[in-house]
Amino acid sequence: MNDKANPPKKRDGERKDRLAEALRANLQKRKAQARSRRDGNPDDRPEGWPTAGKMHKD
């Protein structure tokens, strides 16, 4: 058997840690967006991007 068939378990843990951190960051961002919408403050959008209320359907 060769060693390349079974990757080291250490890398698996690092990947899970990275994914968990990304998930936490995404959750915090979404919570902040929800709070700002609830309070009536606009999201941090680049200048010139329309808000959902100003979009027009064709």
PDB file of N, CA, C and O in Angstrom:
ATOM      1  N   MET A   1       0.836  -1.182   0.000  1.00  0.00           N
ATOM      2  CA  MET A   1       0.000   0.000   0.000  1.00  0.00           C
ATOM      3  C   MET A   1       0.877   1.241   0.000  1.00  0.00           C
ATOM      4  O   MET A   1       1.974   1.246   0.559  1.00  0.00           O
ATOM      5  N   ASN A   2       0.384   2.268  -0.624  1.00  0.00           N
ATOM      6  CA  ASN A   2       1.144   3.514  -0.616  1.00  0.00           C
ATOM      7  C   ASN A   2       0.528   4.507   0.366  1.00  0.00           C
ATOM      8  O   ASN A   2      -0.647   4.414   0.721  1.00  0.00           O
ATOM      9  N   ASP A   3       1.341   5.443   0.787  1.00  0.00           N
ATOM     10  CA  ASP A   3       0.899   6.419   1.790  1.00  0.00           C
ATOM     11  C   ASP A   3       0.007   7.504   1.192  1.00  0.00           C
ATOM     12  O   ASP A   3      -0.677   8.213   1.931  1.00  0.00           O
ATOM     13  N   LYS A   4       0.003   7.643  -0.128  1.00  0.00           N
ATOM     14  CA  LYS A   4      -0.769   8.699  -0.770  1.00  0.00           C
ATOM     15  C   LYS A   4      -2.264   8.389  -0.793  1.00  0.00           C
ATOM     16  O   LYS A   4      -3.072   9.299  -0.980  1.00  0.00           O
ATOM     17  N   ALA A   5      -2.644   7.144  -0.608  1.00  0.00           N
ATOM     18  CA  ALA A   5      -4.051   6.763  -0.644  1.00  0.00           C
ATOM     19  C   ALA A   5      -4.805   7.302   0.562  1.00  0.00           C
ATOM     20  O   ALA A   5      -5.997   7.593   0.460  1.00  0.00           O
ATOM     21  N   ASN A   6      -4.144   7.440   1.688  1.00  0.00           N
ATOM     22  CA  ASN A   6      -4.779   7.923   2.909  1.00  0.00           C
ATOM     23  C   ASN A   6      -4.137   9.238   3.326  1.00  0.00           C
ATOM     24  O   ASN A   6      -3.043   9.236   3.890  1.00  0.00           O
ATOM     25  N   PRO A   7      -4.803  10.369   3.056  1.00  0.00           N
ATOM     26  CA  PRO A   7      -4.227  11.653   3.462  1.00  0.00           C
ATOM     27  C   PRO A   7      -4.167  11.745   4.979  1.00  0.00           C
ATOM     28  O   PRO A   7      -4.960  11.111   5.675  1.00  0.00           O
ATOM     29  N   PRO A   8      -3.249  12.518   5.481  1.00  0.00           N
ATOM     30  CA  PRO A   8      -3.140  12.649   6.943  1.00  0.00           C
ATOM     31  C   PRO A   8      -4.399  13.258   7.548  1.00  0.00           C
ATOM     32  O   PRO A   8      -5.032  14.121   6.940  1.00  0.00           O
ATOM     33  N   LYS A   9      -4.747  12.820   8.710  1.00  0.00           N
ATOM     34  CA  LYS A   9      -5.953  13.281   9.399  1.00  0.00           C
ATOM     35  C   LYS A   9      -5.814  14.739   9.843  1.00  0.00           C
ATOM     36  O   LYS A   9      -6.821  15.423  10.029  1.00  0.00           O
ATOM     37  N   LYS A  10      -4.598  15.215  10.014  1.00  0.00           N
ATOM     38  CA  LYS A  10      -4.368  16.584  10.458  1.00  0.00           C
ATOM     39  C   LYS A  10      -5.004  17.584   9.493  1.00  0.00           C
ATOM     40  O   LYS A  10      -5.594  18.576   9.922  1.00  0.00           O
ATOM     41  N   ARG A  11      -4.887  17.329   8.213  1.00  0.00           N
ATOM     42  CA  ARG A  11      -5.447  18.234   7.219  1.00  0.00           C
ATOM     43  C   ARG A  11      -6.968  18.271   7.304  1.00  0.00           C
ATOM     44  O   ARG A  11      -7.582  19.308   7.051  1.00  0.00           O
ATOM     45  N   ASP A  12      -7.570  17.157   7.656  1.00  0.00           N
ATOM     46  CA  ASP A  12      -9.020  17.086   7.794  1.00  0.00           C
ATOM     47  C   ASP A  12      -9.489  18.040   8.895  1.00  0.00           C
ATOM     48  O   ASP A  12     -10.479  18.750   8.725  1.00  0.00           O
ATOM     49  N   GLY A  13      -8.786  18.052  10.005  1.00  0.00           N
ATOM     50  CA  GLY A  13      -9.138  18.939  11.118  1.00  0.00           C
ATOM     51  C   GLY A  13      -8.956  20.394  10.759  1.00  0.00           C
ATOM     52  O   GLY A  13      -9.763  21.236  11.153  1.00  0.00           O
ATOM     53  N   GLU A  14      -7.901  20.707  10.014  1.00  0.00           N
ATOM     54  CA  GLU A  14      -7.661  22.092   9.597  1.00  0.00           C
ATOM     55  C   GLU A  14      -8.786  22.569   8.683  1.00  0.00           C
ATOM     56  O   GLU A  14      -9.240  23.708   8.794  1.00  0.00           O
ATOM     57  N   ARG A  15      -9.228  21.708   7.792  1.00  0.00           N
ATOM     58  CA  ARG A  15     -10.312  22.066   6.880  1.00  0.00           C
ATOM     59  C   ARG A  15     -11.596  22.336   7.661  1.00  0.00           C
ATOM     60  O   ARG A  15     -12.302  23.308   7.392  1.00  0.00           O
ATOM     61  N   LYS A  16     -11.890  21.475   8.621  1.00  0.00           N
ATOM     62  CA  LYS A  16     -13.094  21.669   9.432  1.00  0.00           C
ATOM     63  C   LYS A  16     -13.016  22.965  10.223  1.00  0.00           C
ATOM     64  O   LYS A  16     -14.020  23.660  10.379  1.00  0.00           O
ATOM     65  N   ASP A  17     -11.833  23.292  10.723  1.00  0.00           N
ATOM     66  CA  ASP A  17     -11.655  24.548  11.464  1.00  0.00           C
ATOM     67  C   ASP A  17     -11.895  25.751  10.559  1.00  0.00           C
ATOM     68  O   ASP A  17     -12.559  26.708  10.958  1.00  0.00           O
ATOM     69  N   ARG A  18     -11.351  25.705   9.328  1.00  0.00           N
ATOM     70  CA  ARG A  18     -11.550  26.802   8.378  1.00  0.00           C
ATOM     71  C   ARG A  18     -13.021  26.951   8.025  1.00  0.00           C
ATOM     72  O   ARG A  18     -13.538  28.067   7.972  1.00  0.00           O
ATOM     73  N   LEU A  19     -13.696  25.836   7.785  1.00  0.00           N
ATOM     74  CA  LEU A  19     -15.111  25.884   7.435  1.00  0.00           C
ATOM     75  C   LEU A  19     -15.949  26.414   8.598  1.00  0.00           C
ATOM     76  O   LEU A  19     -16.885  27.185   8.390  1.00  0.00           O
ATOM     77  N   ALA A  20     -15.618  26.007   9.802  1.00  0.00           N
ATOM     78  CA  ALA A  20     -16.353  26.482  10.972  1.00  0.00           C
ATOM     79  C   ALA A  20     -16.172  27.984  11.144  1.00  0.00           C
ATOM     80  O   ALA A  20     -17.129  28.690  11.463  1.00  0.00           O
ATOM     81  N   GLU A  21     -14.970  28.476  10.937  1.00  0.00           N
ATOM     82  CA  GLU A  21     -14.700  29.914  11.052  1.00  0.00           C
ATOM     83  C   GLU A  21     -15.457  30.688   9.978  1.00  0.00           C
ATOM     84  O   GLU A  21     -16.029  31.741  10.260  1.00  0.00           O
ATOM     85  N   ALA A  22     -15.464  30.180   8.760  1.00  0.00           N
ATOM     86  CA  ALA A  22     -16.192  30.841   7.675  1.00  0.00           C
ATOM     87  C   ALA A  22     -17.691  30.864   7.970  1.00  0.00           C
ATOM     88  O   ALA A  22     -18.366  31.856   7.693  1.00  0.00           O
ATOM     89  N   LEU A  23     -18.200  29.789   8.522  1.00  0.00           N
ATOM     90  CA  LEU A  23     -19.620  29.722   8.865  1.00  0.00           C
ATOM     91  C   LEU A  23     -19.973  30.749   9.941  1.00  0.00           C
ATOM     92  O   LEU A  23     -21.001  31.419   9.848  1.00  0.00           O
ATOM     93  N   ARG A  24     -19.122  30.872  10.958  1.00  0.00           N
ATOM     94  CA  ARG A  24     -19.367  31.858  12.015  1.00  0.00           C
ATOM     95  C   ARG A  24     -19.339  33.280  11.459  1.00  0.00           C
ATOM     96  O   ARG A  24     -20.174  34.108  11.821  1.00  0.00           O
ATOM     97  N   ALA A  25     -18.372  33.562  10.577  1.00  0.00           N
ATOM     98  CA  ALA A  25     -18.270  34.895   9.990  1.00  0.00           C
ATOM     99  C   ALA A  25     -19.499  35.201   9.142  1.00  0.00           C
ATOM    100  O   ALA A  25     -20.024  36.314   9.184  1.00  0.00           O
ATOM    101  N   ASN A  26     -19.955  34.219   8.377  1.00  0.00           N
ATOM    102  CA  ASN A  26     -21.145  34.419   7.545  1.00  0.00           C
ATOM    103  C   ASN A  26     -22.376  34.658   8.417  1.00  0.00           C
ATOM    104  O   ASN A  26     -23.200  35.518   8.104  1.00  0.00           O
ATOM    105  N   LEU A  27     -22.502  33.919   9.485  1.00  0.00           N
ATOM    106  CA  LEU A  27     -23.648  34.087  10.382  1.00  0.00           C
ATOM    107  C   LEU A  27     -23.650  35.478  11.011  1.00  0.00           C
ATOM    108  O   LEU A  27     -24.697  36.120  11.096  1.00  0.00           O
ATOM    109  N   GLN A  28     -22.484  35.944  11.450  1.00  0.00           N
ATOM    110  CA  GLN A  28     -22.396  37.277  12.041  1.00  0.00           C
ATOM    111  C   GLN A  28     -22.763  38.348  11.024  1.00  0.00           C
ATOM    112  O   GLN A  28     -23.441  39.318  11.363  1.00  0.00           O
ATOM    113  N   LYS A  29     -22.321  38.182   9.783  1.00  0.00           N
ATOM    114  CA  LYS A  29     -22.637  39.138   8.732  1.00  0.00           C
ATOM    115  C   LYS A  29     -24.142  39.170   8.467  1.00  0.00           C
ATOM    116  O   LYS A  29     -24.727  40.246   8.337  1.00  0.00           O
ATOM    117  N   ARG A  30     -24.758  38.013   8.388  1.00  0.00           N
ATOM    118  CA  ARG A  30     -26.197  37.953   8.120  1.00  0.00           C
ATOM    119  C   ARG A  30     -27.009  38.527   9.280  1.00  0.00           C
ATOM    120  O   ARG A  30     -28.032  39.175   9.059  1.00  0.00           O
ATOM    121  N   LYS A  31     -26.564  38.297  10.503  1.00  0.00           N
ATOM    122  CA  LYS A  31     -27.254  38.871  11.654  1.00  0.00           C
ATOM    123  C   LYS A  31     -27.157  40.393  11.643  1.00  0.00           C
ATOM    124  O   LYS A  31     -28.130  41.083  11.948  1.00  0.00           O
ATOM    125  N   ALA A  32     -25.987  40.914  11.292  1.00  0.00           N
ATOM    126  CA  ALA A  32     -25.816  42.362  11.214  1.00  0.00           C
ATOM    127  C   ALA A  32     -26.715  42.950  10.130  1.00  0.00           C
ATOM    128  O   ALA A  32     -27.300  44.015  10.323  1.00  0.00           O
ATOM    129  N   GLN A  33     -26.829  42.266   8.990  1.00  0.00           N
ATOM    130  CA  GLN A  33     -27.711  42.739   7.925  1.00  0.00           C
ATOM    131  C   GLN A  33     -29.157  42.756   8.396  1.00  0.00           C
ATOM    132  O   GLN A  33     -29.883  43.717   8.145  1.00  0.00           O
ATOM    133  N   ALA A  34     -29.575  41.701   9.076  1.00  0.00           N
ATOM    134  CA  ALA A  34     -30.957  41.620   9.563  1.00  0.00           C
ATOM    135  C   ALA A  34     -31.238  42.733  10.574  1.00  0.00           C
ATOM    136  O   ALA A  34     -32.311  43.335  10.547  1.00  0.00           O
ATOM    137  N   ARG A  35     -30.277  43.013  11.469  1.00  0.00           N
ATOM    138  CA  ARG A  35     -30.464  44.088  12.443  1.00  0.00           C
ATOM    139  C   ARG A  35     -30.578  45.447  11.752  1.00  0.00           C
ATOM    140  O   ARG A  35     -31.422  46.263  12.120  1.00  0.00           O
ATOM    141  N   SER A  36     -29.732  45.688  10.754  1.00  0.00           N
ATOM    142  CA  SER A  36     -29.774  46.983  10.083  1.00  0.00           C
ATOM    143  C   SER A  36     -31.069  47.145   9.302  1.00  0.00           C
ATOM    144  O   SER A  36     -31.613  48.247   9.240  1.00  0.00           O
ATOM    145  N   ARG A  37     -31.569  46.086   8.713  1.00  0.00           N
ATOM    146  CA  ARG A  37     -32.841  46.168   7.995  1.00  0.00           C
ATOM    147  C   ARG A  37     -33.987  46.403   8.964  1.00  0.00           C
ATOM    148  O   ARG A  37     -34.905  47.169   8.671  1.00  0.00           O
ATOM    149  N   ARG A  38     -33.939  45.753  10.104  1.00  0.00           N
ATOM    150  CA  ARG A  38     -34.992  45.916  11.101  1.00  0.00           C
ATOM    151  C   ARG A  38     -35.008  47.342  11.642  1.00  0.00           C
ATOM    152  O   ARG A  38     -36.075  47.895  11.910  1.00  0.00           O
ATOM    153  N   ASP A  39     -33.823  47.938  11.803  1.00  0.00           N
ATOM    154  CA  ASP A  39     -33.713  49.301  12.331  1.00  0.00           C
ATOM    155  C   ASP A  39     -33.969  50.363  11.270  1.00  0.00           C
ATOM    156  O   ASP A  39     -34.081  51.544  11.595  1.00  0.00           O
ATOM    157  N   GLY A  40     -34.062  49.964  10.026  1.00  0.00           N
ATOM    158  CA  GLY A  40     -34.310  50.911   8.954  1.00  0.00           C
ATOM    159  C   GLY A  40     -33.058  51.511   8.364  1.00  0.00           C
ATOM    160  O   GLY A  40     -33.155  52.390   7.508  1.00  0.00           O
ATOM    161  N   ASN A  41     -31.893  51.075   8.782  1.00  0.00           N
ATOM    162  CA  ASN A  41     -30.645  51.580   8.220  1.00  0.00           C
ATOM    163  C   ASN A  41     -30.313  50.792   6.957  1.00  0.00           C
ATOM    164  O   ASN A  41     -30.490  49.575   6.927  1.00  0.00           O
ATOM    165  N   PRO A  42     -29.834  51.470   5.915  1.00  0.00           N
ATOM    166  CA  PRO A  42     -29.480  50.742   4.696  1.00  0.00           C
ATOM    167  C   PRO A  42     -28.249  49.867   4.924  1.00  0.00           C
ATOM    168  O   PRO A  42     -27.418  50.144   5.789  1.00  0.00           O
ATOM    169  N   ASP A  43     -28.158  48.817   4.133  1.00  0.00           N
ATOM    170  CA  ASP A  43     -26.981  47.953   4.178  1.00  0.00           C
ATOM    171  C   ASP A  43     -25.770  48.731   3.682  1.00  0.00           C
ATOM    172  O   ASP A  43     -25.898  49.802   3.089  1.00  0.00           O
ATOM    173  N   ASP A  44     -24.611  48.178   3.935  1.00  0.00           N
ATOM    174  CA  ASP A  44     -23.392  48.775   3.393  1.00  0.00           C
ATOM    175  C   ASP A  44     -23.274  48.337   1.941  1.00  0.00           C
ATOM    176  O   ASP A  44     -22.710  47.284   1.641  1.00  0.00           O
ATOM    177  N   ARG A  45     -23.812  49.157   1.045  1.00  0.00           N
ATOM    178  CA  ARG A  45     -23.786  48.844  -0.372  1.00  0.00           C
ATOM    179  C   ARG A  45     -22.853  49.825  -1.069  1.00  0.00           C
ATOM    180  O   ARG A  45     -22.749  50.983  -0.666  1.00  0.00           O
ATOM    181  N   PRO A  46     -22.175  49.359  -2.115  1.00  0.00           N
ATOM    182  CA  PRO A  46     -21.374  50.306  -2.899  1.00  0.00           C
ATOM    183  C   PRO A  46     -22.281  51.374  -3.500  1.00  0.00           C
ATOM    184  O   PRO A  46     -23.450  51.119  -3.787  1.00  0.00           O
ATOM    185  N   GLU A  47     -21.746  52.540  -3.684  1.00  0.00           N
ATOM    186  CA  GLU A  47     -22.524  53.660  -4.219  1.00  0.00           C
ATOM    187  C   GLU A  47     -23.111  53.301  -5.573  1.00  0.00           C
ATOM    188  O   GLU A  47     -22.422  52.751  -6.433  1.00  0.00           O
ATOM    189  N   GLY A  48     -24.382  53.613  -5.754  1.00  0.00           N
ATOM    190  CA  GLY A  48     -25.023  53.365  -7.035  1.00  0.00           C
ATOM    191  C   GLY A  48     -25.794  52.063  -7.103  1.00  0.00           C
ATOM    192  O   GLY A  48     -26.526  51.844  -8.068  1.00  0.00           O
ATOM    193  N   TRP A  49     -25.662  51.195  -6.123  1.00  0.00           N
ATOM    194  CA  TRP A  49     -26.414  49.937  -6.138  1.00  0.00           C
ATOM    195  C   TRP A  49     -27.808  50.214  -5.594  1.00  0.00           C
ATOM    196  O   TRP A  49     -27.951  50.868  -4.561  1.00  0.00           O
ATOM    197  N   PRO A  50     -28.824  49.728  -6.272  1.00  0.00           N
ATOM    198  CA  PRO A  50     -30.190  49.989  -5.803  1.00  0.00           C
ATOM    199  C   PRO A  50     -30.525  49.155  -4.574  1.00  0.00           C
ATOM    200  O   PRO A  50     -29.985  48.070  -4.358  1.00  0.00           O
ATOM    201  N   THR A  51     -31.431  49.699  -3.786  1.00  0.00           N
ATOM    202  CA  THR A  51     -31.955  48.914  -2.673  1.00  0.00           C
ATOM    203  C   THR A  51     -33.115  48.088  -3.202  1.00  0.00           C
ATOM    204  O   THR A  51     -33.605  48.352  -4.299  1.00  0.00           O
ATOM    205  N   ALA A  52     -33.558  47.110  -2.456  1.00  0.00           N
ATOM    206  CA  ALA A  52     -34.610  46.218  -2.916  1.00  0.00           C
ATOM    207  C   ALA A  52     -35.904  46.965  -3.201  1.00  0.00           C
ATOM    208  O   ALA A  52     -36.650  46.566  -4.095  1.00  0.00           O
ATOM    209  N   GLY A  53     -36.193  48.028  -2.475  1.00  0.00           N
ATOM    210  CA  GLY A  53     -37.417  48.778  -2.670  1.00  0.00           C
ATOM    211  C   GLY A  53     -37.446  49.616  -3.929  1.00  0.00           C
ATOM    212  O   GLY A  53     -38.521  50.005  -4.385  1.00  0.00           O
ATOM    213  N   LYS A  54     -36.294  49.902  -4.497  1.00  0.00           N
ATOM    214  CA  LYS A  54     -36.227  50.773  -5.672  1.00  0.00           C
ATOM    215  C   LYS A  54     -36.051  50.013  -6.985  1.00  0.00           C
ATOM    216  O   LYS A  54     -35.967  50.636  -8.044  1.00  0.00           O
ATOM    217  N   MET A  55     -35.993  48.692  -6.938  1.00  0.00           N
ATOM    218  CA  MET A  55     -35.792  47.908  -8.149  1.00  0.00           C
ATOM    219  C   MET A  55     -37.093  47.846  -8.953  1.00  0.00           C
ATOM    220  O   MET A  55     -38.183  47.819  -8.382  1.00  0.00           O
ATOM    221  N   HIS A  56     -36.971  47.823 -10.248  1.00  0.00           N
ATOM    222  CA  HIS A  56     -38.131  47.764 -11.126  1.00  0.00           C
ATOM    223  C   HIS A  56     -38.137  46.441 -11.880  1.00  0.00           C
ATOM    224  O   HIS A  56     -37.090  45.958 -12.312  1.00  0.00           O
ATOM    225  N   LYS A  57     -39.316  45.863 -12.033  1.00  0.00           N
ATOM    226  CA  LYS A  57     -39.451  44.646 -12.818  1.00  0.00           C
ATOM    227  C   LYS A  57     -39.840  45.030 -14.228  1.00  0.00           C
ATOM    228  O   LYS A  57     -40.647  45.939 -14.426  1.00  0.00           O
ATOM    229  N   ASP A  58     -39.284  44.357 -15.198  1.00  0.00           N
ATOM    230  CA  ASP A  58     -39.637  44.620 -16.595  1.00  0.00           C
ATOM    231  C   ASP A  58     -40.844  43.830 -17.014  1.00  0.00           C
ATOM    232  O   ASP A  58     -41.280  43.930 -18.161  1.00  0.00           O
TER     233      ASP A  58
END
